[in-house]
Amino acid sequence: MRYVALATDYDGTIATGGVVPDDVIETIERVRESGRRTILVTGRELEDLRHTFDRLDVFDRVVAENGAVLFDPATRNARALTEAPPSAFVDALKERAVEPLSVGHVIVATWEPHETTVIEAIHELGLELQIIFNKGAVMVLPAGVTKASGLAAALDELRLSPHNVVGVGDAENDHAFLDTCELSVAVANALPAVKDRCDYVTNGARGDGVREVCDGLLESDLQHLDDRLPRHDIVIGTAEDGEPVRVRPYRTNVLVTGPSGSGKSTLVTAFLEQLMEHAYQFCLIDPEGDYEELERAVVLGSHDRAPTVDEALDALTDPDINLVLNLLGERLDDRPGFLSSLLPRLQELRAETGRPHWLVVDEAHHLLPSGLQTPETTLPQRVASVVMVTVHADAMSPAALEPVNLVLTPSKGATESLGKFAKVVGVEPPRDDAVRPDEEQAVAWFVEESPIAFAPVEPGQERRRHRRKYAQGDVEDKAFFFRGPDDRLNLKAQNLAVFAQIAEGVDDETWLWHLGRGDYERWFRDVIKDEALGEVAKRVANDSDAETSRREILDAVSERYTMPAEASS
């Protein structure tokens, strides 16, 4: 389930003339009965709202005063999320005869055209306050307080991610919270600026529009709107026509397959980094300990101790934690059983919270091997957002591969890898000549389409390893030689650190000779694999001042690579 929470504005959205129709309340109740959470996000003061609307109980949380107050209808507990403006500010407005003037737990509100008077009072008192406009209303709050910050506090209490929220609104002050939701919806009566920024505009106005959204949630989890959300897509590389290769973050199941050493882990690491950048939570099953050093992830388990299912679930209750489960401490024969114990619990967590957004199973042929067909050891048929990584698809359970709709494979053995998957699941394989990737490319086969070759995104961790290698390592067979005209010199630079040392002391004639021939540019591009550094060398290639060009190139090297202390001294 993609959307486990509905967040909606009040005035002009669920309410018409301040009143919420009974059929809208009934629809919101049905959303809650489906197991989803409901959150009201309003600019109204809490006491005013409670006086106006006696059915706050249909919401799990109420964000009031434009993000400044959080209220739990079940416990009737209200808390201010920030400090109120000082009383001197309110007194200053009263002295200036600002009317009407309303003071809530935090918010101070009036109406246009008093915004100029309000601004003058803020400046005179030197306060860090902001003004938020809402269809003529002038709301004053501490800096940084918006409906988005209030929604974030509500989601934190409910242990939910914004990626699992559909938001509905109509006015200027709704922009902030709608932008944070996975799906932003404007009702038909919304301001044009709100409609322009939202992913979808309802056919109905106010409560009718909200009921339209709720009905879509209950009928299909709003799957028909997936095409409107390319902003959430995970970009895994660039196709030969220059277009990005995108993976939808929901309702996609991926198989990464190919021979050992072909680059599968590089594809997976880059994908995981993209998930982290987009704040999608993942749980990675790591039978061989290949990801125990994955940055920005929590690792449970080691060579000596297997993780437990309870530990995993405890960690995943925090939406900000990405989890790696290292199974090296689990006996090989027991690993499929661990997965079969974990899967139902993960499905329960997903049903309740929508998380973890992705499940990644490395060495999937160990955990879901061919011949292992019992219901407890196969993936649920309605599973979504799963990555399985294996050497050969024919080593896996056909039932586990059935939900796969995207196959990724490195260029090495790509045709064979795709053919094995097709045979296992019983689909027509791509033609042998359908795609011919270069050595550094990979292949993406969206199963209902033709496969495409693409240049994969390189993992940042891999780039950092490369930079350490090129700065201090050894590219012995492709070293740079400072020779100069007539081969007078033979100074070898086997990495960038040595290159920098030699470049500092080499004579101007030798430096300029290599510069003008484009030798530095070619070495940076072809050996160091750094196009940006190559561009710097190209830009100064015709500079006749040796010291200027030398400094530009060496400064660029120093900026992009961490040099040993002796290289920069």
N, C-alpha and C positions, 0 to 999 in steps of 0.2 A: 504494500500500500504506500503510495507516494505521499498523499496528503492525510495527515492524522490530526490536523488542527485547522479550524476556521477562525480567522481574526477579522472582525468587522467593526466599522464605524457605527455611530448611532444616528445622529441627526442627518437626514437626507439619504440615509443608507437603509437601515432597518426601520427607521422611524419616519413617519410622515406627519408634519406639524407637531413633532414631539411625542407622537403616539405610535406604538408598535402594534400592528394588526395581529389578531389572534392566529391567523394562518401562518404568519412569519414565525411567531413563537413556537407553534407546533412543528414547523419545519426544523428549526434549530434544535428542538428536543429530539427529533428523529436523528439528527446528526450525532448528538451525544449518545443516543442509544446504539449507534453503530460502532461505538468504542472510540470515536474521535473526541478531541477536546475543543471547546469553544471559548473564545476570548473576545470581550468587548473592549474596543479601543476608542476613547472619546475625549473630546476637549472639555466636556462638562465637569463641573465640580461634583464631587461624590455625593454630598448631601442633597444637592439639587436633583441629581440623577435618581437617587433612592426615593425621593419624593415624587418624581415624575413617572418612574417605571418600577413597578412592584414585582417584576419577574427576573430580577438579576440572578436568580437561582438557576436559570437555564445556561449560565456561563460558568466555566471553571475559574476564570479570573476576569477582573475588570481593571483595565488601565484607564484611570481618570486624570483629569486636569492636564490633558495633552502630554501624558507621559510622566507626570510628577508623582502620582499616587497609584499604589497597587492594592487592590481589594480582593479578598477571597470570600465569595458569597457563602461558602459552606461553613466557614468558621467566623465570618463577619469581622475578620481581622483586616484592618487597613493600615498601611504604612507609607509614609512619605519617602520617596526615593532620593530626595535632595533637600537641602535647607531652603526655607522660605525667604523671600526678599525681606530686608529689614523693615521694621515698622516705620522708620523715618521715610522710606520711599512711599508707603501708603499715605502717611501724613502729608507729604509733599503734594501728592495728587489731590488730596482732599482740600488742601489750602488753595489749589489752583482751580477748584470747583469742577473737577472731572466727575461727571455723572452721565450715565449710571457707573458705579464702581463696585466690583465684586471681588471679595478676597476669600480664597479657599485655603486648603491646607498649605499649599505652596503658590498656586497661581494667583495673579492679580489681573483682572480683566475689565475692559471697558469696550467702547465702540468707536468706530470712526465718527468724526474727524479728530479724536483726541490723541492720535498717535504722535503728533508733533509735540504736544505737551508732555506726553510720556517720555519721549526721547530726551527732551530738555531736562526733565527731572533725573533721568538716569545719568546724564552727563554731569549735571551739577553735583550729584552725590558720588560720582566716580564708581558706579556699580557695574559688575559684570553680568548684565541682564540682557536678554534677547526679546525681541518682539516677534510674535507669530500671528499672521493674519488668517482669518477664516470667515469668508463671506461677510465682511463688514466688522466682525469681532476683532478686537485688539487684545491679544493675550501676552502677558509678560511672565517670563520664566527665567530661571538661572541658565546661563550659557550651557549648551550641550544637551538640554532636556528637550526631547521630542517624543512623539508617539513611538518612534523607532526605539529609543532608549527604554521607554516603558514596556514595549512589547518584549524587548530582550530580557528584562527582569522577569516578566511573566513566564517566558519560555525557560528561563533558568530554573525557576521554581518547579516547573512541570517537567524538567529534564528533556526538553524538546529542542530540535534544531530548526532554524528558519527555513531550511530546505524542505521541511515537511508541512509548511503552512501555506494556505491560500488566504490572501488578504483582500478585503472588499472595502471600497471607500468612494468618496465623491468630491472632496474639497481640497484646498491648498494644503491644509495641515495634515492631510493624509499621505502626501508624497513620501515622507520619510519612512513611515512604517510599511507602505506598500512596496517600496524599493527593496526592503530587506526580505520580503516573502518570496518563496519559490515561484508562486504564481500571483501576479497582481491583477486585480479585477476592478474596473470602474463600472458603477451602475449607469444606466442610460441617461440619467439626469445629471451626471457628474459634470464638473467644469471641463471645458475643452482641453485645458492644459493637463488635467488628470487623465482624461481619455487618451491623449497623445502618448503619455508615458507608460500606460498600463499594457499588460500583455493581452488583455481581453476586455471588451465592453459588452455588457449584457444587453439583451433585447428589451428587457423590462426595466422600469424605473423603480428606484427605492426598494421596498420590500419584495416586489415582484422579481427584481433582478437578483436579490439575495436568495430567494427561493429557487431561481433558475440555477444558481451556482450550487446550492445544497442538493438539489435533485441530481445534478451531474456528479457530485461527489458520491452520492449513494448508489447511483446506477453504474458508474464506470470508473470511479476515482479520477474523473475529468481527463481520461486518457485522450479524448478527442482534441484536447488543447495542447498536446505534447509538441506539435509542430510549431507552436507559437513561442517556444522557449529555447531557441538556439543559444541564447546568452549563457545558458548553463552547460552547454556541451563541453565535453572533454576533448581537447585537440591533441591528437597523438602524433601528428606529423603533417607533411605537405605532399600532395599528389604531384604528378609530373606536369599537370596543367597549372600548378601554382596555387590550387585551392587547398584549404586545410582539410585534413581527414578528421572527422568528428565522430565521437561516440556519445550517444545519449546517456545521461547519468541514471536513467531509469528504464526498465523494461528492455534491457539489453543483457545478454548472456554471452560471455567471451571465452573462446578457447585459444590459448597461446600454445602453439605446438611447433616442434622442430627438433633436429638432432642435437645431441649434447654439444655444448660449446658454440652453438650457432648464434647466440645473442638473445635468447628468450628472456633471461633475467634482466637484460638491459631494457627490453620493451616493457616488462612488468614494472621495473623500478621507475621508469619515466611516467608510466600510467599512475602509479601510486603517488608520485610527487604532484601530478596534476590534480588528483583527488584532494590532496592536502591543501593545495593552493586554492581550491574551490570550497574548502571546508566540508567536504563529504567524508563521513567517517567510514573507515574500513576495518575489517577483521581479517588478518592473514594467517592461514594455517601453514606453518613452515616446518615440514618433516625433517629437513636436513640442516637446519640452522643457517641457511643461506642469507637470511635477512636480519640476523641478530644485531647488526650494526646500522640498520636503517635509521636515518636521522628523523627526529620529530615523531618517533613512534615508541610506545611502551612495549617492552618485550617481557613476556612471562614464559618461564621454562628455561632449561639449560641442559648441558650434557648430563648432569647428575640428577636432575629433577624435572619431571613432567608437570606441565600446568594442569590445573583442574578446571572443570567446566564452571564451577561456582566462581572461581577467581576471574575467569574470563568475563562472565556476566556482570560481576561487580565492577570491573574496569569499564565495561562498555556502557554502564549507566551514565557515565559522563560523556556528553556529546563531543567534547573537545579531545578525547583520547582516541588515537588510532592504535590498534593492538596487533602485535605479532605474537603468535603462539608457537614457541619453539618446541618441537616434539622429539628432539634428540634423546631426551630422557625417557621416552616411551618406547617399549619394545615394538619392533617392526610389525609383528602380528597383531598388536593391540591398537595400532594407529587407526585402522578403519572403524574400530569400536569407539574410539574417542570422538571421531567425526560424527558417528551415528548418535552419540549421546549429546553432542553439542548442537547439532542441526535443529532439533525440535525446540530447544531453548532459545536459539537465535531467532527462529520463526516467531516465537511468542513475543520476544522483545521487539521484533520488527512490526508485528501487528499492533503493538501498544505504542511504539514511539517512532516507527519508520526507520529505525537504525538497528545495526550498522547499515549504512547506505550500500556498502559493497562487501561481499564475502569473496576472498581470494584464497584458492586452494592450490598451493604449489605441490609439485610431484604428485599430481592428482591420480596417476596410475597406481600409486601406493595406497591411496585412500579410497579410491573408487575403481578397483581393478576389474577387468573383463572377467565374466564368470560369477561376479558378486552381484546378485540380482534381487536380494531381499528388500522389501520396502524400507527397512530401517537403515540400509546402507546406500540408498540412492537419494539424489536431490529431489525435493518435492517438485511435482510437475508445474506448479504455479510459481516457482522460484524466479526471482529477477535480480539483476545486478550482481551476477556471479562471474568471477574469472577463474578458469581452471587452467593449470599449466602442466604440460606433459611432454615427454619425448615423442611418443607416437600415440595417435588417437586410438589405434586398434588395440592398445593395451588397457583401454578403459571400458567401463560398463556402458553399453549403448544407451541404457536408460538415463545415465548421467549426462550424456552428450545430447540427448533429444532437445532440451530447451535452448541449445546454443544457436544464436543467430548472427554471430560475428566470429570469424576465425582470423587470428593474426599469426603470421609466421615469418621468421627471418628469411632472407633470400636463399640461404643454403638449404637445398632440398625442398624448396617451397612447393613445387608441383606434386612431389610425392606426398608431402605432409597434407596438402589439401585433398588429394585423392584418397588417402587413408581415412580421413574424417568423413568424406562423402560416402565411402563404402560402409562405414560403421552405422551411420544414421540412415542410409538408404536413399540418398539424393543423388542427382546427376552431378558428377564432378565437373569442374571447369575444364575446358579444352587444354591440351598440353601447351598450346601456343597462346593461351588467353592472356598471359602476362609473363614478361621476361624481366625480372628485377635486376638492377645492378648489384654488385657485391655489397654495397653499403646501404641498400634499400631493404625494405620489408614489404610484405604483401598483406593487404586487408581484403577479406572476402565477406561482404555482407551477403549472407547465404542466398538471398533471393535476387542478387544482382551479380554482375561480373566482377571478378577480383581486380584490384588496382595495386600498382606498385607505388610506394611512397617513401619519402625520406623521414624516418622516425625522429621524434623529439629526443634529444640526448638528455639523459638524466643529469640534473645539476650535480649530484654526487659523483657521477662519472666524469663530468667536466672538471670538478675539483681534483679528482685523482689524476686526470690528464695534465692539469696545470702543475701539480706537484711533480709529475713525471718530467714534463718538459722544462720546468724550472731547475730541478735538481737531479733528475734521473739521467738516463743514458740513451740517446738515440744514435748509438755508435755507428750503425750502418748508413745513417743519413746525416752525419755530422756536417756542420758548416766549416769550410776552410777559408781563412783569410789568406789569399795568395798574392793579390795585387798584380799590377802590370808585369808581364814577363815572368810570372811565377817566382818573384823574388822571395816571397814568404811561404810558409806552410804551417799556419797556426790553426789548430783544430779546436772547434767549439762543439762538444757533444751534447750540450744542453744550453738553456738560456742564461743560466748563471755564468757559465764560462764565456758565452758570447758577450755578455755585458762587460766582463772583466777585460777581455781582449779588445773590445770596441773602445773602451775608455783610453787605452794606451796606444792603439795602432796609429800609424802616421796618416795624415790627412789624405795623401794621394791614394793610399790603399783603400781608405774608407770611401772616398768619392768614386773610385773605380768600380767597386762592387755596387755602390748605390745606383750609379748611372746605368749599369747593366741590368738592374732589377733583381740582383741576386738575393738581397735581403727579403724583398717582397715574395719571391718564389719560395724561399725556405720557410718563411712564416706561414704561407698558405698551404704548401704541399706537405711539409714535415710537421710543423707545430700545429697545423690545422686551425689556425686563428685568422679568420678573414679580416677582422677589425685591425689586427696588427699589420696585416698585409696592406690594408688601405692606408695606414699611416706611412709605411715605407713608400708606397706608390705616390702619395701626395708630395713627399719631399724629394722624390727621385731626381728632379732637375735643379735642386738647390745647390749652388756652387759654394756655399759657406759650410764647410765640413762641421764646424762646431755646432751650428744651428740645427742641421739635420741630425747630427749625432745625438744631441740633447732631446730632440723631439722623439726619436725612436726609442732611446733608452728610458725616457720618462714614461712612454707608453708601455714598455716592457715592465717597468717597475710598478706601474699602476695596476696592471692586469695580472701580475704574477707575484707571489710572495718569494722574495729572494733570500738566500742565506745572508747573514750579516756581512760576511767578508766580500760578497759580491757588490754590496751597495756602499761599502766604506770608501 
